[in-house]
């Protein structure tokens, strides 16, 4: 290098107009040096990203490299070979650029190839590996050097992707009671969960269920079949004899052969059902409360409409022509 006697050239400050006029006697305009790489390189090849970030050249290194190539015209392959030889002869320049095998970055964790599992200490690790689904990366200090370990997602959280730095909380209507989950589970029928990040679903009240999996509010709970909604107690109560309760919050229906009426207390909305067995049963059809067959009327459909009279078989016959 001393034989070449390199001398730094110092030009006057850049003059834009002079350069536009093809006068290059001033220094060039500043050109930022940038490392161009794929935006996902930190995810797929974090060690490459660290290597590039740790590269440091000074003018002495550059002049030394140029001097090793000499002044003769070289082909591209000869230039590459010369540069490669310079790197071999000057390991101290670039040795620190190479990340340590156990310097794990965000999204990675210490991994033991011998044990075939993630570990928590450098002494047990041989390399770094992207955290698996159900795990996330956590920064730690090991031997006074920053690294990272993979830890399982907590209960109430999950992670479906590789190389994650956090776990996602379970959404309302879903839970995860275990650690290390890839996905959260929907609440079963008869359960709900209003909050996120929960480990357990909450049960509906006795005799209640839900129409869907993954219910997100207690209002999704409704009465099971053979129960009806009692407004005064805000609970589901068993269906009375003679009534047909289809669940939900709908009023019961009357079964065939029964006649029913409902009274609502104006103070608290309490429902009282009065159910009667019909004679004959055919007079009272299944359906809406208080419903009667054609031509019948009244409590338990025990009367015939005006102009008709009851026959022995329970039917209503016209009174026309009867003296």
C-alpha positions as a Markdown table, in Angstrom:
| # | Residue | x | y | z |
|---|---|---|---|---|
| 1 | Unk | 0.0 | 0.0 | 0.0 |
| 2 | Unk | 2.9 | 2.4 | 0.8 |
| 3 | Unk | 4.4 | 1.9 | -2.6 |
| 4 | Unk | 1.2 | 3.2 | -4.3 |
| 5 | Unk | 1.2 | 6.3 | -2.0 |
| 6 | Unk | -2.5 | 6.9 | -2.1 |
| 7 | Unk | -3.5 | 10.6 | -1.5 |
| 8 | Unk | -6.9 | 11.8 | -0.6 |
| 9 | Unk | -8.3 | 14.2 | -3.1 |
| 10 | Unk | -10.3 | 17.1 | -1.7 |
| 11 | Unk | -12.5 | 19.0 | -4.1 |
| 12 | Unk | -14.3 | 22.3 | -3.5 |
| 13 | Unk | -17.9 | 22.1 | -2.3 |
| 14 | Unk | -20.4 | 20.8 | -4.8 |
| 15 | Unk | -21.7 | 23.3 | -7.3 |
| 16 | Unk | -24.9 | 22.1 | -9.0 |
| 17 | Unk | -24.9 | 24.7 | -11.8 |
| 18 | Unk | -21.3 | 23.9 | -12.6 |
| 19 | Unk | -22.1 | 20.2 | -13.0 |
| 20 | Unk | -25.1 | 21.0 | -15.2 |
| 21 | Unk | -22.6 | 22.9 | -17.4 |
| 22 | Unk | -20.3 | 19.8 | -17.5 |
| 23 | Unk | -17.8 | 21.5 | -15.1 |
| 24 | Unk | -16.8 | 18.7 | -12.7 |
| 25 | Unk | -14.2 | 20.6 | -10.8 |
| 26 | Unk | -16.2 | 20.5 | -7.6 |
| 27 | Unk | -17.0 | 17.4 | -5.6 |
| 28 | Unk | -19.9 | 15.2 | -6.5 |
| 29 | Unk | -23.3 | 15.6 | -4.8 |
| 30 | Unk | -23.6 | 13.4 | -1.8 |
| 31 | Unk | -25.0 | 9.9 | -2.4 |
| 32 | Unk | -26.4 | 8.1 | 0.5 |
| 33 | Unk | -25.2 | 4.5 | 0.9 |
| 34 | Unk | -28.0 | 2.1 | 1.4 |
| 35 | Unk | -28.3 | -1.7 | 1.9 |
| 36 | Unk | -31.2 | -2.9 | -0.3 |
| 37 | Unk | -32.9 | -6.1 | 0.9 |
| 38 | Unk | -36.3 | -7.8 | 1.0 |
| 39 | Unk | -38.6 | -6.3 | 3.6 |
| 40 | Unk | -39.1 | -9.7 | 5.1 |
| 41 | Unk | -35.4 | -10.5 | 5.5 |
| 42 | Unk | -35.7 | -10.0 | 9.2 |
| 43 | Unk | -38.3 | -12.7 | 9.4 |
| 44 | Unk | -36.8 | -15.2 | 7.0 |
| 45 | Unk | -33.1 | -14.5 | 7.4 |
| 46 | Unk | -32.5 | -12.4 | 10.5 |
| 47 | Unk | -28.8 | -13.4 | 10.7 |
| 48 | Unk | -28.3 | -11.9 | 7.3 |
| 49 | Unk | -29.9 | -8.7 | 8.4 |
| 50 | Unk | -27.6 | -8.6 | 11.5 |
| 51 | Unk | -24.6 | -9.4 | 9.3 |
| 52 | Unk | -25.3 | -6.5 | 7.0 |
| 53 | Unk | -26.0 | -4.1 | 9.9 |
| 54 | Unk | -22.7 | -5.0 | 11.5 |
| 55 | Unk | -20.6 | -4.4 | 8.4 |
| 56 | Unk | -18.2 | -1.5 | 9.0 |
| 57 | Unk | -15.5 | -0.3 | 6.5 |
| 58 | Unk | -13.0 | 2.5 | 7.0 |
| 59 | Unk | -10.7 | 4.1 | 4.4 |
| 60 | Unk | -7.7 | 2.1 | 5.5 |
| 61 | Unk | -9.6 | -1.2 | 4.8 |
| 62 | Unk | -10.7 | 0.1 | 1.4 |
| 63 | Unk | -7.3 | 1.2 | 0.4 |
| 64 | Unk | -5.8 | -2.0 | 1.6 |
| 65 | Unk | -8.2 | -4.0 | -0.5 |
| 66 | Unk | -7.6 | -1.8 | -3.6 |
| 67 | Unk | -3.8 | -2.1 | -3.1 |
| 68 | Unk | -4.1 | -5.9 | -3.0 |
| 69 | Unk | -5.7 | -5.9 | -6.4 |
| 70 | Unk | -2.8 | -3.9 | -7.9 |
| 71 | Unk | -2.9 | -1.5 | -10.8 |
| 72 | Unk | -3.1 | -4.0 | -13.7 |
| 73 | Unk | -6.3 | -4.5 | -15.6 |
| 74 | Unk | -8.1 | -7.5 | -14.1 |
| 75 | Unk | -11.0 | -9.6 | -15.3 |
| 76 | Unk | -14.1 | -9.9 | -13.1 |
| 77 | Unk | -13.2 | -13.3 | -12.0 |
| 78 | Unk | -9.7 | -12.2 | -11.1 |
| 79 | Unk | -11.1 | -9.3 | -9.2 |
| 80 | Unk | -13.4 | -11.6 | -7.2 |
| 81 | Unk | -10.5 | -14.0 | -6.5 |
| 82 | Unk | -8.4 | -11.1 | -5.3 |
| 83 | Unk | -11.1 | -9.8 | -3.0 |
| 84 | Unk | -11.7 | -13.3 | -1.6 |
| 85 | Unk | -8.0 | -13.7 | -0.8 |
| 86 | Unk | -7.9 | -10.3 | 0.9 |
| 87 | Unk | -10.8 | -11.4 | 3.1 |
| 88 | Unk | -9.0 | -14.6 | 4.0 |
| 89 | Unk | -5.8 | -12.6 | 4.9 |
| 90 | Unk | -7.8 | -10.0 | 7.0 |
| 91 | Unk | -10.2 | -12.0 | 9.2 |
| 92 | Unk | -9.8 | -9.5 | 12.0 |
| 93 | Unk | -11.7 | -6.9 | 9.8 |
| 94 | Unk | -14.9 | -8.9 | 9.3 |
| 95 | Unk | -14.8 | -11.6 | 12.0 |
| 96 | Unk | -17.1 | -9.5 | 14.3 |
| 97 | Unk | -19.6 | -9.0 | 11.5 |
| 98 | Unk | -20.7 | -12.6 | 11.8 |
| 99 | Unk | -23.5 | -13.1 | 14.3 |
| 100 | Unk | -22.8 | -15.7 | 17.0 |
| 101 | Unk | -24.8 | -18.8 | 16.5 |
| 102 | Unk | -26.7 | -18.3 | 19.7 |
| 103 | Unk | -27.4 | -14.6 | 19.3 |
| 104 | Unk | -31.1 | -15.0 | 18.5 |
| 105 | Unk | -33.2 | -12.1 | 17.2 |
| 106 | Unk | -36.8 | -11.2 | 17.6 |
| 107 | Unk | -39.0 | -14.1 | 16.5 |
| 108 | Unk | -36.3 | -16.7 | 17.3 |
| 109 | Unk | -35.2 | -18.7 | 20.3 |
| 110 | Unk | -32.3 | -20.8 | 21.5 |
| 111 | Unk | -32.5 | -24.3 | 20.1 |
| 112 | Unk | -30.8 | -27.5 | 20.9 |
| 113 | Unk | -30.2 | -29.8 | 17.9 |
| 114 | Unk | -29.2 | -32.6 | 20.3 |
| 115 | Unk | -32.4 | -32.4 | 22.4 |
| 116 | Unk | -34.5 | -31.4 | 19.4 |
| 117 | Unk | -36.3 | -28.7 | 21.4 |
| 118 | Unk | -36.2 | -25.0 | 22.4 |
| 119 | Unk | -34.0 | -24.3 | 25.4 |
| 120 | Unk | -33.6 | -21.3 | 27.8 |
| 121 | Unk | -29.8 | -21.2 | 28.2 |
| 122 | Unk | -27.0 | -20.6 | 25.8 |
| 123 | Unk | -25.0 | -23.5 | 27.3 |
| 124 | Unk | -27.6 | -25.9 | 26.1 |
| 125 | Unk | -28.1 | -24.4 | 22.7 |
| 126 | Unk | -26.3 | -24.8 | 19.4 |
| 127 | Unk | -28.2 | -22.4 | 17.2 |
| 128 | Unk | -31.3 | -20.2 | 16.8 |
| 129 | Unk | -34.6 | -21.2 | 15.3 |
| 130 | Unk | -37.8 | -19.4 | 14.5 |
| 131 | Unk | -40.4 | -19.9 | 17.2 |
| 132 | Unk | -43.0 | -22.5 | 16.4 |
| 133 | Unk | -46.8 | -21.8 | 16.2 |
| 134 | Unk | -48.1 | -21.7 | 19.8 |
| 135 | Unk | -44.9 | -20.0 | 20.9 |
| 136 | Unk | -43.5 | -16.5 | 20.9 |
| 137 | Unk | -40.0 | -15.0 | 21.2 |
| 138 | Unk | -38.9 | -13.2 | 24.3 |
| 139 | Unk | -35.6 | -11.2 | 24.7 |
| 140 | Unk | -33.2 | -12.2 | 27.4 |
| 141 | Unk | -29.6 | -11.7 | 28.5 |
| 142 | Unk | -27.3 | -14.7 | 28.3 |
| 143 | Unk | -23.6 | -14.4 | 29.4 |
| 144 | Unk | -24.0 | -10.6 | 29.2 |
| 145 | Unk | -25.1 | -10.9 | 25.5 |
| 146 | Unk | -28.6 | -10.2 | 24.3 |
| 147 | Unk | -30.4 | -13.2 | 22.8 |
| 148 | Unk | -33.9 | -14.6 | 22.7 |
| 149 | Unk | -35.8 | -17.7 | 23.8 |
| 150 | Unk | -39.1 | -19.2 | 22.7 |
| 151 | Unk | -41.8 | -19.4 | 25.3 |
| 152 | Unk | -45.3 | -21.0 | 25.0 |
| 153 | Unk | -48.3 | -18.8 | 24.7 |
| 154 | Unk | -50.1 | -18.2 | 28.0 |
| 155 | Unk | -53.6 | -19.6 | 28.7 |
| 156 | Unk | -56.1 | -17.3 | 27.0 |
| 157 | Unk | -53.8 | -16.6 | 24.1 |
| 158 | Unk | -52.7 | -18.3 | 20.9 |
| 159 | Unk | -50.3 | -17.9 | 17.9 |
| 160 | Unk | -50.8 | -19.6 | 14.6 |
| 161 | Unk | -47.7 | -18.3 | 12.8 |
| 162 | Unk | -44.0 | -19.1 | 12.9 |
| 163 | Unk | -41.5 | -16.5 | 14.2 |
| 164 | Unk | -43.8 | -14.4 | 16.3 |
| 165 | Unk | -42.8 | -12.0 | 19.0 |
| 166 | Unk | -46.2 | -12.1 | 20.8 |
| 167 | Unk | -49.3 | -14.2 | 21.2 |
| 168 | Unk | -52.8 | -13.0 | 20.3 |
| 169 | Unk | -55.5 | -12.8 | 23.0 |
| 170 | Unk | -58.5 | -15.1 | 22.4 |
| 171 | Unk | -61.4 | -13.0 | 21.0 |
| 172 | Unk | -64.7 | -12.8 | 22.8 |
| 173 | Unk | -66.6 | -16.1 | 22.4 |
| 174 | Unk | -63.3 | -18.1 | 22.3 |
| 175 | Unk | -61.0 | -19.3 | 25.0 |
| 176 | Unk | -57.8 | -21.4 | 25.6 |
| 177 | Unk | -57.4 | -23.2 | 28.9 |
| 178 | Unk | -53.9 | -24.5 | 28.0 |
| 179 | Unk | -50.5 | -23.0 | 27.2 |
| 180 | Unk | -48.8 | -23.3 | 23.9 |
| 181 | Unk | -51.9 | -23.1 | 21.7 |
| 182 | Unk | -52.0 | -22.4 | 18.0 |
| 183 | Unk | -55.7 | -21.5 | 18.0 |
| 184 | Unk | -58.3 | -20.5 | 20.5 |
| 185 | Unk | -61.5 | -22.7 | 20.9 |
| 186 | Unk | -65.1 | -21.5 | 20.6 |
| 187 | Unk | -67.3 | -21.7 | 23.6 |
| 188 | Unk | -69.6 | -24.7 | 23.5 |
| 189 | Unk | -73.4 | -24.5 | 23.4 |
| 190 | Unk | -74.6 | -23.3 | 26.8 |
| 191 | Unk | -71.5 | -21.2 | 27.4 |
| 192 | Unk | -70.4 | -17.7 | 26.5 |
| 193 | Unk | -67.4 | -15.3 | 27.0 |
| 194 | Unk | -67.7 | -11.5 | 26.8 |
| 195 | Unk | -64.0 | -10.6 | 27.3 |
| 196 | Unk | -60.9 | -11.3 | 25.3 |
| 197 | Unk | -57.8 | -13.2 | 26.5 |
| 198 | Unk | -59.8 | -15.6 | 28.7 |
| 199 | Unk | -59.0 | -19.2 | 29.6 |
| 200 | Unk | -62.5 | -20.4 | 30.4 |
| 201 | Unk | -66.1 | -19.9 | 29.1 |
| 202 | Unk | -68.9 | -18.9 | 31.5 |
| 203 | Unk | -71.9 | -21.2 | 31.8 |
| 204 | Unk | -75.4 | -20.0 | 31.1 |
| 205 | Unk | -77.9 | -20.2 | 33.9 |
| 206 | Unk | -79.6 | -23.4 | 34.7 |
| 207 | Unk | -82.0 | -24.6 | 32.0 |
| 208 | Unk | -80.4 | -22.1 | 29.5 |
| 209 | Unk | -78.4 | -22.8 | 26.3 |
| 210 | Unk | -77.2 | -21.0 | 23.2 |
| 211 | Unk | -78.1 | -21.5 | 19.6 |
| 212 | Unk | -74.5 | -21.1 | 18.4 |
| 213 | Unk | -71.0 | -22.0 | 19.3 |
| 214 | Unk | -68.8 | -19.1 | 20.4 |
| 215 | Unk | -71.5 | -16.9 | 22.1 |
| 216 | Unk | -70.1 | -13.6 | 23.2 |
| 217 | Unk | -72.7 | -12.3 | 25.6 |
| 218 | Unk | -75.1 | -13.6 | 28.3 |
| 219 | Unk | -78.0 | -12.3 | 26.2 |
| 220 | Unk | -77.1 | -15.1 | 23.8 |
| 221 | Unk | -78.3 | -17.6 | 26.4 |
| 222 | Unk | -82.0 | -18.6 | 26.2 |
| 223 | Unk | -84.3 | -21.2 | 27.6 |
| 224 | Unk | -83.8 | -24.9 | 26.7 |
| 225 | Unk | -86.7 | -26.9 | 25.1 |
| 226 | Unk | -89.4 | -27.8 | 27.7 |
| 227 | Unk | -88.8 | -24.5 | 29.6 |
| 228 | Unk | -90.2 | -21.0 | 29.2 |
| 229 | Unk | -88.8 | -17.5 | 30.1 |
| 230 | Unk | -90.2 | -16.1 | 33.4 |
| 231 | Unk | -89.7 | -12.3 | 33.2 |
| 232 | Unk | -90.2 | -11.7 | 37.0 |
| 233 | Unk | -87.3 | -14.0 | 38.0 |
| 234 | Unk | -85.3 | -13.6 | 34.8 |
| 235 | Unk | -84.9 | -17.4 | 34.8 |
| 236 | Unk | -86.1 | -20.3 | 32.7 |
| 237 | Unk | -88.8 | -22.4 | 34.4 |
| 238 | Unk | -90.1 | -25.9 | 33.6 |
| 239 | Unk | -93.0 | -26.2 | 31.2 |
| 240 | Unk | -96.4 | -27.0 | 32.9 |
| 241 | Unk | -98.5 | -30.0 | 32.0 |
| 242 | Unk | -100.6 | -29.3 | 28.9 |
| 243 | Unk | -98.2 | -26.7 | 27.5 |
| 244 | Unk | -95.6 | -27.0 | 24.8 |
| 245 | Unk | -92.4 | -25.0 | 25.4 |
| 246 | Unk | -90.1 | -24.8 | 22.5 |
| 247 | Unk | -87.3 | -22.9 | 24.3 |
| 248 | Unk | -86.0 | -19.4 | 23.6 |
| 249 | Unk | -88.0 | -16.5 | 25.0 |
| 250 | Unk | -91.3 | -17.2 | 23.2 |
| 251 | Unk | -94.5 | -17.9 | 25.1 |
| 252 | Unk | -95.5 | -21.5 | 25.5 |
| 253 | Unk | -98.1 | -23.1 | 23.2 |
| 254 | Unk | -101.0 | -25.3 | 24.3 |
| 255 | Unk | -101.0 | -29.0 | 23.5 |
| 256 | Unk | -103.9 | -30.7 | 21.8 |
| 257 | Unk | -106.6 | -31.5 | 24.3 |
| 258 | Unk | -105.7 | -28.7 | 26.6 |
| 259 | Unk | -106.8 | -25.0 | 26.8 |
| 260 | Unk | -104.6 | -22.4 | 28.5 |
| 261 | Unk | -104.7 | -18.8 | 29.4 |
| 262 | Unk | -101.9 | -16.5 | 30.7 |
| 263 | Unk | -102.1 | -13.7 | 33.2 |
| 264 | Unk | -99.3 | -11.1 | 33.4 |
| 265 | Unk | -98.7 | -9.3 | 36.7 |
| 266 | Unk | -98.4 | -5.6 | 35.8 |
| 267 | Unk | -95.9 | -4.9 | 38.7 |
| 268 | Unk | -93.2 | -7.4 | 37.8 |
| 269 | Unk | -94.3 | -9.1 | 34.6 |
| 270 | Unk | -94.8 | -12.5 | 36.3 |
| 271 | Unk | -96.5 | -15.0 | 34.1 |
| 272 | Unk | -99.2 | -17.2 | 35.5 |
| 273 | Unk | -100.5 | -20.0 | 33.3 |
| 274 | Unk | -104.0 | -21.5 | 33.8 |
| 275 | Unk | -104.3 | -24.8 | 32.0 |
| 276 | Unk | -107.5 | -26.9 | 31.6 |
| 277 | Unk | -108.0 | -30.3 | 30.2 |
| 278 | Unk | -110.7 | -30.2 | 27.5 |
| 279 | Unk | -113.7 | -32.6 | 27.2 |
| 280 | Unk | -113.8 | -33.8 | 24.6 |
| 281 | Unk | -110.1 | -33.2 | 23.8 |
| 282 | Unk | -110.9 | -32.6 | 20.1 |
| 283 | Unk | -112.4 | -29.2 | 21.0 |
| 284 | Unk | -108.9 | -27.8 | 21.9 |
| 285 | Unk | -106.3 | -27.8 | 19.1 |
| 286 | Unk | -102.5 | -27.5 | 19.6 |
| 287 | Unk | -101.3 | -24.0 | 19.0 |
| 288 | Unk | -101.8 | -20.5 | 20.4 |
| 289 | Unk | -102.9 | -20.2 | 24.0 |
| 290 | Unk | -106.7 | -19.9 | 24.2 |
| 291 | Unk | -107.3 | -21.4 | 20.8 |
| 292 | Unk | -110.5 | -23.4 | 20.1 |
| 293 | Unk | -111.9 | -25.6 | 17.3 |
| 294 | Unk | -114.3 | -24.0 | 14.9 |
| 295 | Unk | -117.7 | -23.2 | 16.4 |
| 296 | Unk | -116.4 | -23.6 | 20.0 |
| 297 | Unk | -115.5 | -20.9 | 22.5 |
| 298 | Unk | -114.9 | -20.0 | 26.1 |
| 299 | Unk | -112.8 | -21.6 | 28.9 |
| 300 | Unk | -111.6 | -25.1 | 27.8 |
| 301 | Unk | -113.7 | -24.5 | 24.6 |
| 302 | Unk | -116.7 | -25.8 | 26.7 |
| 303 | Unk | -119.3 | -23.7 | 24.9 |
| 304 | Unk | -120.6 | -23.5 | 21.4 |
| 305 | Unk | -120.9 | -20.2 | 19.5 |
| 306 | Unk | -124.3 | -18.5 | 19.4 |
| 307 | Unk | -126.8 | -20.4 | 17.2 |
| 308 | Unk | -125.2 | -23.7 | 17.9 |
| 309 | Unk | -125.6 | -26.4 | 20.6 |
| 310 | Unk | -123.5 | -29.2 | 21.9 |
| 311 | Unk | -124.1 | -32.7 | 20.7 |
| 312 | Unk | -123.3 | -35.9 | 22.7 |
| 313 | Unk | -120.1 | -36.4 | 20.7 |
| 314 | Unk | -118.9 | -32.9 | 21.6 |
| 315 | Unk | -119.5 | -31.3 | 18.3 |
| 316 | Unk | -121.5 | -28.1 | 17.9 |
| 317 | Unk | -124.7 | -28.4 | 15.7 |
| 318 | Unk | -126.8 | -25.6 | 14.3 |
| 319 | Unk | -129.9 | -24.8 | 16.2 |
| 320 | Unk | -131.8 | -24.0 | 13.0 |
| 321 | Unk | -134.9 | -26.1 | 12.6 |
| 322 | Unk | -134.9 | -27.2 | 16.3 |
| 323 | Unk | -138.3 | -26.4 | 17.8 |
